[in-house]
Amino acid sequence: MSISQPAPGVVGPFAGLDVPWLLRMRSQTRRDHPFLIWAPFEAPARKWSYGEFHERVGALAAGLVKRGIKPGEYVLIHLDNCIEAMLAWFACVELGAIAVTTNTRSAPAEMEYFAGHCGAVAAITQPAYAELISAHCRDLRWIAVISHDAGSAPAQGAPRGDSFESLFADSADRPRRATDPMAPCSVQYTSGTTSRPKAVLWTHANALWGGKINAAHEDLHADDVHQTYLPLFHTNALAYSMLAALWVGGSCVIQPRFSASRFWSVALEHNSTWTSTIPFCMKALLEHEVPKNHTFRLWGTAVNDPPPFAAFGIKTIGWWGMTETITHGIIGEVDQPNTPMSIGRAAPEYSIRVTDDDGRPTAVGDTGNLLIKGIPGLSLFAEYLHNEKATAESFDEHGYFITGDRVTLLDNGFLRFGDRAKDMLKVGGENVAASEIEQVIAVVPGVREAAVVAKKHPMLDEVPVVFIIPAAGVAAAPPGLHDSVMAACRNSLADFKVPREIRFVDEMPRSTLEKVAKAELRKMLG
């Protein structure tokens, strides 16, 4: 692993520090203050103070070492939101293992790829996914299974695998290792514009950057309570919410997932002051009465002050970020008016460029390609794991990271999200590469060509629709082709990547070099 170290004499913002230091320090300065509050749907909430959580992390880290986990090894954490997901993440990071958080909606073929690609040696999961992990991640030394499914009793009997509780040892034996902020910390798999998801590697400095800068952007303080229901296996909940709360010594309320009917009761019970959300959730909340005595002061979401959500009466800041940026590269202003429906201005910690396809700066009012410059391993991800080619190709000749997103430059430096780079879809907050779906469909017998485009959806933003040229033409297409395509997609893709609609056509609109003109396909969707 070739993570570049700072040049001699350069003192970085996290020199001599790492993630275990941050948790240890907070366990001393905020020992009895609630850090994580687990709010399951079917049981009372349970608070974990900084001191108690730090002690349990140490016991789990010691137990993982006893089970043979070594520094530098990869451990899959395949869990819905729960306290065990955070215990496992911090314990891996403490002993020097790399925590690999995977999307629990992933299909068996995706899990097989993730485990094999990173070389995972063990997995921590829950009853609902234990069979899938056991059957498809075959090179694991062991699997540990927690006792519940996101707070609910398991639907089936005891799964194969060890009990998660059996992993804990004596916290007095918690591992000690040399502090290195540039040591690898965690991995998240993200859909790029290529067919295979890429493994985004963070260093300890990246995680600390995520805590410090997210807290600054969000104006978080020690008395804030951050309500979290987006999935902790993604950057948003992990860094924008949990790590930011840890950095300032605040509290983070964790719900199993979003629930419009339970949102306000949890917010009132725990005096929530902050939430990171997505338009899908806000639309659902509009159907519920907003309590007058709530304590929210700020929300963060895709755009600044979206007019449809003025009914909440809560200032909403927009932002843009990626797993590769750890925090927001573009951010709304907390203390000043923002341009509604913009995503904010360039964050002061980064350099942002907006260019046309020839690399020339775009003018105000024009839409261009978004590029961002930071420091790899600190303000940008360290690398795409086991993929030097993809890492190198993701930066331009000036050292700017090529995001694949497009934005429109507005007055006063504000930016509005433009159209997504051609082949990316945004399905309910999840990035989906059209090419990944196309490659699954292309090998189905009876399919000559497939092209996936995004169709607007009132709740999920976009959903995938596939246009297919049958091998024998539409008139002679076998009657079961539709079902065969859907079965292949359900078998190989996460549920949010499965096309919502299949359209059979005899020919595709073409652009130069016989490429499918996807803009024309989108027009055909109406």
GIZI-V742512 format. One record per residue. RES is the residue in one small letter. OMEGA is omega in degrees with one decimal (999 if undefined). Layout:
BEGIN
((RES:OMEGA) (RES:OMEGA))
END
This chain:
BEGIN
((m:-170.5) (s:176.8) (i:-175.9) (s:178.0) (q:176.9) (p:178.1) (a:179.0) (p:179.0) (g:178.7) (v:179.4) (v:-178.9) (g:-178.1) (p:-179.5) (f:177.5) (a:178.1) (g:-176.5) (l:171.8) (d:-177.0) (v:176.4) (p:176.3) (w:-176.7) (l:-179.6) (l:178.6) (r:-179.8) (m:-179.8) (r:178.4) (s:177.7) (q:-175.1) (t:-177.8) (r:-167.8) (r:-173.6) (d:-179.3) (h:178.2) (p:173.9) (f:179.4) (l:177.2) (i:-178.3) (w:-175.8) (a:179.7) (p:-177.8) (f:-169.3) (e:179.9) (a:177.9) (p:178.6) (a:179.9) (r:-178.1) (k:174.9) (w:177.2) (s:177.3) (y:-178.6) (g:-178.7) (e:-178.9) (f:179.2) (h:-180.0) (e:-179.1) (r:175.8) (v:179.0) (g:179.3) (a:179.3) (l:177.3) (a:177.8) (a:179.6) (g:178.0) (l:176.6) (v:178.5) (k:178.3) (r:173.0) (g:178.7) (i:-176.3) (k:174.1) (p:179.1) (g:177.7) (e:-175.1) (y:-179.6) (v:176.8) (l:171.2) (i:-174.3) (h:-172.4) (l:165.3) (d:179.8) (n:177.2) (c:-179.1) (i:-179.1) (e:178.4) (a:-179.6) (m:175.6) (l:-178.2) (a:-178.7) (w:-178.0) (f:-179.6) (a:176.6) (c:-177.2) (v:-178.8) (e:-176.7) (l:178.6) (g:172.1) (a:-179.1) (i:-179.2) (a:-179.7) (v:-177.9) (t:-175.0) (t:-178.3) (n:-175.3) (t:175.1) (r:-178.3) (s:177.6) (a:179.5) (p:-178.8) (a:178.5) (e:179.3) (m:177.5) (e:178.8) (y:-177.7) (f:-176.6) (a:-179.2) (g:-176.4) (h:-178.0) (c:-178.0) (g:-178.3) (a:-179.6) (v:-178.3) (a:179.1) (a:173.3) (i:-174.6) (t:-178.3) (q:-173.5) (p:-175.7) (a:-175.4) (y:-173.5) (a:-179.0) (e:178.9) (l:-179.3) (i:-178.4) (s:-175.2) (a:-170.2) (h:176.9) (c:-163.8) (r:-175.4) (d:179.5) (l:176.0) (r:177.2) (w:176.6) (i:174.4) (a:-173.3) (v:177.8) (i:-169.6) (s:-172.9) (h:175.4) (d:-179.6) (a:177.0) (g:180.0) (s:177.2) (a:-179.7) (p:-179.2) (a:-177.6) (q:-179.6) (g:-176.9) (a:-179.8) (p:174.2) (r:-178.4) (g:179.8) (d:172.8) (s:177.8) (f:-178.1) (e:-179.1) (s:-178.8) (l:-172.9) (f:175.5) (a:-177.5) (d:-178.8) (s:176.1) (a:179.7) (d:-177.4) (r:-173.5) (p:174.5) (r:177.2) (r:-179.6) (a:180.0) (t:178.7) (d:-178.5) (p:-179.3) (m:175.9) (a:178.1) (p:-173.0) (c:-174.3) (s:-179.3) (v:169.2) (q:176.8) (y:-175.7) (t:177.3) (s:173.4) (g:178.3) (t:174.1) (t:-172.1) (s:-177.9) (r:173.5) (p:179.4) (k:-178.4) (a:-178.5) (v:-178.0) (l:173.9) (w:168.9) (t:172.2) (h:178.3) (a:175.4) (n:-178.6) (a:177.9) (l:175.3) (w:178.4) (g:178.6) (g:-173.9) (k:-173.6) (i:175.0) (n:179.1) (a:179.3) (a:-179.6) (h:-174.7) (e:-177.9) (d:179.5) (l:179.1) (h:-172.9) (a:-178.6) (d:179.2) (d:175.6) (v:-174.5) (h:-179.3) (q:-169.1) (t:178.4) (y:172.5) (l:-172.2) (p:-177.9) (l:175.9) (f:176.7) (h:-178.7) (t:-174.0) (n:-178.0) (a:-176.8) (l:-173.3) (a:-178.2) (y:-173.9) (s:-171.2) (m:-177.6) (l:178.2) (a:177.1) (a:178.3) (l:-177.3) (w:-176.3) (v:-177.7) (g:178.4) (g:-179.0) (s:-179.9) (c:177.4) (v:-177.8) (i:172.6) (q:-178.9) (p:178.1) (r:179.7) (f:174.1) (s:-178.8) (a:-177.2) (s:-178.2) (r:-173.9) (f:-172.4) (w:179.7) (s:177.6) (v:179.1) (a:-179.5) (l:-178.9) (e:-173.3) (h:179.0) (n:-179.8) (s:-179.8) (t:-172.8) (w:165.6) (t:171.0) (s:-170.1) (t:176.8) (i:-176.9) (p:178.5) (f:-178.5) (c:-177.8) (m:177.2) (k:-179.7) (a:-178.8) (l:178.7) (l:-178.3) (e:179.7) (h:179.8) (e:178.8) (v:-179.1) (p:-177.2) (k:-174.3) (n:177.1) (h:-175.3) (t:177.3) (f:174.4) (r:179.9) (l:168.3) (w:173.8) (g:179.5) (t:-171.2) (a:-175.8) (v:177.7) (n:170.6) (d:179.0) (p:-174.6) (p:-179.0) (p:-174.8) (f:176.5) (a:-179.4) (a:-179.2) (f:-179.4) (g:-178.0) (i:177.8) (k:-177.4) (t:178.5) (i:177.2) (g:177.1) (w:172.8) (w:176.6) (g:179.3) (m:172.8) (t:-177.5) (e:-178.6) (t:175.8) (i:178.0) (t:-177.4) (h:173.4) (g:176.1) (i:-171.1) (i:175.1) (g:-179.7) (e:177.8) (v:-168.7) (d:-177.9) (q:175.3) (p:175.9) (n:172.2) (t:-178.2) (p:178.2) (m:170.3) (s:177.2) (i:178.1) (g:176.7) (r:176.7) (a:177.4) (a:-175.8) (p:-177.9) (e:-175.3) (y:168.3) (s:-177.1) (i:172.8) (r:173.2) (v:-172.2) (t:171.4) (d:-174.3) (d:176.7) (d:177.6) (g:179.7) (r:179.2) (p:177.9) (t:179.4) (a:176.2) (v:-178.9) (g:-179.6) (d:178.4) (t:-179.5) (g:-179.6) (n:-178.4) (l:176.2) (l:-176.7) (i:-179.7) (k:176.3) (g:-179.8) (i:179.1) (p:-178.6) (g:178.0) (l:-178.5) (s:169.8) (l:178.7) (f:-178.7) (a:-176.9) (e:165.7) (y:-173.8) (l:177.0) (h:-178.1) (n:-178.8) (e:-178.4) (k:179.7) (a:178.3) (t:-178.0) (a:-175.9) (e:-179.5) (s:177.3) (f:176.9) (d:-174.7) (e:178.0) (h:179.3) (g:177.9) (y:176.5) (f:-178.9) (i:-170.6) (t:-174.0) (g:176.8) (d:178.6) (r:-178.4) (v:176.7) (t:179.6) (l:179.6) (l:176.6) (d:174.6) (n:174.4) (g:177.1) (f:-178.9) (l:174.9) (r:178.9) (f:-178.5) (g:174.7) (d:-179.5) (r:175.5) (a:-160.1) (k:-166.6) (d:177.4) (m:174.8) (l:175.8) (k:-174.5) (v:178.4) (g:179.5) (g:-179.8) (e:174.4) (n:-179.1) (v:176.4) (a:179.0) (a:-177.1) (s:179.2) (e:178.4) (i:-177.9) (e:-178.0) (q:176.5) (v:-175.2) (i:-173.8) (a:-176.8) (v:176.8) (v:179.5) (p:179.7) (g:178.8) (v:175.2) (r:-177.5) (e:179.1) (a:176.8) (a:-177.5) (v:174.9) (v:-179.1) (a:172.4) (k:179.7) (k:-179.2) (h:-173.8) (p:-177.9) (m:-172.2) (l:-177.5) (d:178.7) (e:170.7) (v:-179.2) (p:172.3) (v:-177.8) (v:170.7) (f:-176.2) (i:167.7) (i:178.0) (p:-176.7) (a:-177.6) (a:-176.5) (g:-175.1) (v:-175.2) (a:-176.1) (a:-179.0) (a:179.7) (p:-175.3) (p:-177.4) (g:-175.3) (l:178.5) (h:-178.1) (d:179.2) (s:179.1) (v:-179.0) (m:179.6) (a:178.9) (a:-179.8) (c:-179.1) (r:-178.8) (n:-170.8) (s:-172.3) (l:171.4) (a:-171.5) (d:-178.2) (f:178.2) (k:-177.4) (v:-178.5) (p:176.5) (r:-174.5) (e:175.0) (i:177.6) (r:177.7) (f:-179.6) (v:178.4) (d:177.1) (e:178.7) (m:170.0) (p:-174.7) (r:171.9) (s:-178.6) (t:178.4) (l:176.4) (e:175.5) (k:176.6) (v:178.7) (a:-174.2) (k:176.3) (a:177.7) (e:176.8) (l:179.7) (r:178.2) (k:-179.6) (m:178.8) (l:179.4) (g:999))
END
